[in-house]
Amino acid sequence: APPRAEAPKSSARRAKIAKIAAENPANRKAKIMLAVEDLKNGEFDAAELTIKELLAEKPNDATALNLKAAVEAARGDYEKAKSTLHQLVQSNPKDCSGYYNLAKLIIKFEGAAGKAAARCYYDTARKYYGGPKDAKLEELLK
């Protein structure tokens, strides 16, 4: 595996997760947790490296694609994030998280102008794939 970028804002939690991931490179859960921790800390380069590893192992992994889109959105790259979430929905059509995150992304970047499109993604997940009700998202869609 390539060397992992270290986040300057390392927390004790991140250090612990990084140690687990380094000791067992096959531990996807530890890699996912590491990417989430880096994303929360605003360490997008470090998160991106971990996500690239995850996607190299499983190119259409729903969790890794959601994380990739989150990094892209956090960097303000709406089109990349939207494209990544479209990949997630196409490769994992029964995973409602892709539809819900597309709806949230559209509302975040397009505001009221995107509500109809966002509503379509949310309704698709609920109607066709049995997605759970998301009260916060429903509030945004009003």
N, C-alpha and C positions, 0 to 999 in steps of 0.2 A: 504494500500500500504506500502511496506517496506520503511525505511528511505532512502532518496536520498543522494548520495555522493555529497559533495560540492567541487567544483573545487577551488583550491587555487588561481588561476589566475582570479577569478571572475571579470567580467566587469559589468558596470552598465546595459548593455543590457542583460547579462546573468541573473543578479539579477532580473530584471524586468520580464523576461520570466519565471524564476523559481517561482516567486511569483504567476504569472497567473496559472502555472501548479499546484502549491500547493493548490491554492484556488479552482480550479476546476479540480480534478483528471481525469474527463472524457474528458477533452479538449485534443484530440489527436494532434491537430495542435501545441499547446503549447509544448507538449512533444517532438514532432518532431523538433521544433525550438530549444528546449533546447539541444537535442542530437546533432544537427548540430553545435550549438554554442560550446559545449564541444569538439566536434571533431575538429573544427577549432582551438581551443585553445590547442589542444594536450592533453586534459583531457580524455583519452580513458576509464578509469575505470568509470568515471561519465557518459560518453556517453553510455557505455555498459549497465549500470544499467537502464537507461531510455529506451534503445532499448529493453531490456529484458521485461520491462513492456509492451511496445507496442506489442511485439510478443506474450506475454501471452494473450493479449486481442484479437489479430488477427494474428495467427501463420504464415500466408503466405502473410502478408501485404507487397506490393512491396516497399514502401518507407522505412519501417523498415528493410527489408532485404537488400536494397541498403546501408543503414546506417551501418548495421552490417558488411557487406562486406568491407565497407570503413574503419571501425575500424580495421578489421582483416588485410587488406592490409597495413594500416598505421603502424601496428605492425610488418609487414614483413611476415605475415603468408599467403603466396600465396595459399597454398592448402585449407585452411579454407575459405578464401575469394572466391576462385573459386567454392568451394562446395556450399557456401551460394548463390552465383549468379546462380548456376545451379538450386538450389531450387526455386529461384525467377522465372527463365525462365520456369521451369516445372509447377509451380503453377499459373503463370500469363503469359501465352505464348503470349498474345497480347500486353504486356507492353514492349515497345522497350528499355526502360532504362536498363533492365537486359542484353539484347544482347549487347548494346553499352558498358556497363560497363564491361562485360566479355571481349570484344575486347580490351578495354583500359588496363584492368588488365593483359591480356596475353602479350600485347606489353610491358608493364612496367616491367614485371618479366622475360619474355622470349626474349625480343628484336626481332631481325630480324628472329630468328628461329620460333617465334610464329605468324608471320604475316599472314600466310595462314589460320591458325585456326581463328585468330582474324577477318580476312576478311570474313570468312564464317558466323560468328555471326552477323557482321554488315550487310552483304548482306541479311541474313535471315530476319532481322528486316525490312529492306527497301523493299524487294521484297514481302514478305508474309504478313506483318503486317502494311505496309504503313508508316514506320518510316521516320521521316524527315531527310533530308540531314544534316550530321554533318561534316562541312568543316574541323574542327580541327582533328577529328578522321580520315577523309579521307587522310589528310596530313600524319598522323602517319602510315597509311596503305600503303603508296607509297614505 
